[in-house]
Amino acid sequence: MTDTNSPADVLGLLRRHLLALRPDLSADNIQPNCSMRELGVNSLDRLDVVVATLSDLSIEVPNDELAAATDLSELVEIIHRHQ
């Protein structure tokens, strides 16, 4: 991916990684206003999703900022800001 990914691109990456870890989820259910916890994703899988997304984007984000996100839209905003 390039350094000009839109928020929709970032959400798409998160969605792709979520579905890879949890194929039982429906892509339609992975909406910006949902948290990964609400989707039934455990803490280790949440970490894997975030790390894979950051790796795809070749960026680093401080853990305290990532931990502050309460839903996918906030996570997207934080990640997008660090590109």
Sequence and secondary structure as in RCSB ss.txt:
>XXXX:A:sequence
MTDTNSPADVLGLLRRHLLALRPDLSADNIQPNCSMRELGVNSLDRLDVVVATLSDLSIEVPNDELAAATDLSEL
VEIIHRHQ
>XXXX:A:secstr
  TT  HHHHHHHHHHHHHHH TTS GGG  TT  TTTTT  HHHHHHHHHHHHHHHT    HHHHHT  SHHHH
HHHHHHT 
